[in-house]
Amino acid sequence: MSQRLKDDQPELSEMPQMMVREALNSALDEEMTADPRIFLMGEEVGEYQGAYKVSKGLLHKYGPDRVVDTPITEAGFTGLATGAAYYGLRPVLEFMTFNFAMQAIDHLVNSAAKTHYMSGGNISVPIVFRGPNGAALGVGAQHSQCYAPWYGSVPGLKVVAPYSSEDARGLLKAAIRDPDPVVFLENELLYGESFPVSEEVLDPSFTLPIGKAKIEKEGRDVTITAFSRMVGYALKAAEKLAKEDINAEIINIRSIRPLDRSSINASVRKTNRLVTVEEGFPQHGVGAEICASVVEEIFEYLDAPVERITGADVPMPYAANLERMALPQVEAIVRAAKRVCYRFIPKAAAV
């Protein structure tokens, strides 16, 4: 739901559950039914029904003209889909991982992102680039990079990163309907996670606005921002903090670009403290942009230095123990929140 639960709506425990992959599948299905210009393209999206089963059943329902299996050639099929968008079709392009989208980054940035501006507004590029982003489990450095800050820095792109089934369904529908190119960053480890969904979310007309964050949990003592899988980590950290009488407010960013600065600023004005969480690299990250924005706009409200929790500044290790060390963990978020609340030892002493 785009708003908090109303009094006349059921409790979360009473709502039906939906997996993230099911939410994405249902969003694709309903939008393809509603608009014949929409087609899905990518590696294994058809006969194999998707590497992560997001496109399950769509080939049988819509046929090979609208669910198109491609060779392993990201540069080729991304260029083809971008050209189709120029001419009024609405492609949804799946990358098996956004790490492989590096093969097609010229089309993403130079072709899709810039054309509306360079054509003087005469050409729209209604295309969605979607697929798993960031680390999974044991897939190594060339499959584990978080590209949120990369694409978030490009004018002409909209960039979203869903966490829950509600996010996935509402944001994908909004992305498909958007006249501009949208980079839709999913997470492989969330595909099989189930979340409660309301009747509102299941309605075919349901969408979520791109550019609007969601307060997952209200709090008074510290603001914690996160996106994608890290939202779940932040919520777990909030449970641990509550046992020590620290009431954290958790903001699910949802939209990387445009970034909902006003919601983040409003929260920090209330809590006077900020911790940002992301699994990407520390330098030039999403958290760095949030920190800069808060310092520039509401510095006087901060009662403690901003803390950033990120992945390690190394290529992702393959070994499970090293991979865990390279990614943010719940305890790191807890320690950071305690530090900004002056309830924990200094960072240097904790290393």
C-alpha positions, 0 to 999 in steps of 0.5 A: 500500500502507498499509505499506512494501514487504515483502521478498516483494513485487516492486520498484516497477519490476516493478509494473503502472502505473495512472493516477490517473483509472483508480484513481478510476474502478475504486474507484467501479465496485467500490463501486457494484457492491458497494452499490446505495445508491451513486450518482454525480451531477454535471455531465457525469458520464454521457453525456460520461463525466466532464469528466476521464473519471473516470466513464468507462463507469459510465453504460453499466454502471449506467444513468441512475438511478445515474449522474445528469447534472445541470444547471449548478446546484451549489446544487441538486444538492448539496442534493438529494444531501445530502437523499438521504444523510439517507435512507440513500442514499450519493451521490458528488457530483462538482464540475467544480472545487471552485471551483464548489462555492462555489455549494453551500457552504451545503449542504456546511457547514450541511447535510452537516457539522453534521446528525449533531451537530445531530440528536443522532447520529440522522442520518448523512450518508454522502456524498462531495464530490469533484472537482479542487482547486487550480491546473491550467494557465492556468485563472485565478483563479476555477478555481485555489484550494486549498480544503484549509484551508477545509474542513479547518477545519469540524467534521463534515467529513473532508477527504482529498487523494490524491497517487498512484494508491494514495492515490486508490483506497484513500482514495476507497473509504474515503470512500464507505464512511464514514458521515460526509461526506467532502470528496475533493480531487483534482488535475486535473494528477494525473489522467493521472499513472501510479503503480505499484500492488501486488496489494494495492492492486488488491484490491477490499477495499483501503482506506486509513485516513482520518487516517493519513499516509504516509512516502513517503521516510525521512530523518534531516535534515529533515521535509518535509510535503506533500499532493496534487501537492506530494508529487511536488515534495517528492520531487523536492526530496529527490533534489536535496538528496541530492546535497548530503548532506541526507537529507529525510524526505517525509510525504504527509499524505493526510488534511487532517482529521483530521490525522495529528499523531502521525506528523508529530511523530514525524518531527520528533522524529527530524529536528529540522527541518520544512518544510511545502509546499502550493500554497494561500495562506499565511494560515490554511493547512494548513502553518500548522496543522502549524506550530502543532501542532508548536510546541505539542506538541514545540517543544523538538525543533526545532533550526531555525525551521519553514519554510512553502512556499506559493502566493503571497498573490494571486489566481492569475494567468492568464499562464503565467509569472506562474502559475509564480511564484505556485505553489511550485516544487521549488527553493523547497523545496530552498532552504527545506530548506537554510536549516533545515539551516543550509546556505544563505543567509538567506531575506531575502538570497535574495529 
